[in-house]
Amino acid sequence: MPTQFMNAKQTAEYLNMSITWVYRDAPKLGLTPYKFGAGRSAKLQFKISDVCAWAQQQKLG
């Protein structure tokens, strides 16, 4: 089964943005995170197809 999610670091690298941006601003701009786990050990991950679709929507022109 292929990987369906990217962690915050992988998402930041793919989008050429900072990890801080991924945690703070990406959800505000419509990039939906998925939370795995609970409390301080919870990890945010992003669906690869969502990240690709979101990036396409940012295209100018």
N, C-alpha and C positions, 0 to 999 in steps of 0.2 A: 504494500500500500504506500503510495507516494506521500511525502510530507505535505500537509495541508496548511500548516501554520508556520509563521516566522516569529521569533522572539523580538523584543524591542530593539536589541542591538542589530540584528539582521535587517529589520525594517528600516532602521536609521541608515544603515549602509546602503541598502537598495535605493532609498530615496535621496541619498547624499545629504542627510540632515543630521542634527545632533540627537543623542538619546533623550536629552531634556526636551527637545521639540516633540519627539514622538510621545513622551508621557504627558506633556502639558498641553500642546497645541493641536496635535493630530486629532484627538477626539472632538475638539471644538470645531474643527474644519470638516468633520464628516467621516473621518476614518475610524471605524468602529473597532475597539479592542475587545478581546475575549479574556476573561479573568479565569485563570486556573489555580485552584487552591484557595486557602482562606488566610486571613490575617496578614502578618508581615511576610510570610513565605509565599504569598500569592504572586503569580507571574502573569503579566499581560502578554498576550500573543495576538497576532493579526493574521487573518486568513489571507493567504497569498492571492487568491482571486480578487478579494476586496481591495488589497493594496494596488494591484495592477489596474483595476477598474478606476480607482480613485486617481491614480497617476494619469490615466488617459483623460479624465475629466478636467485636469488642470492644464491641458494643452491650450495654448493661445492660438486664436485664429482658426 
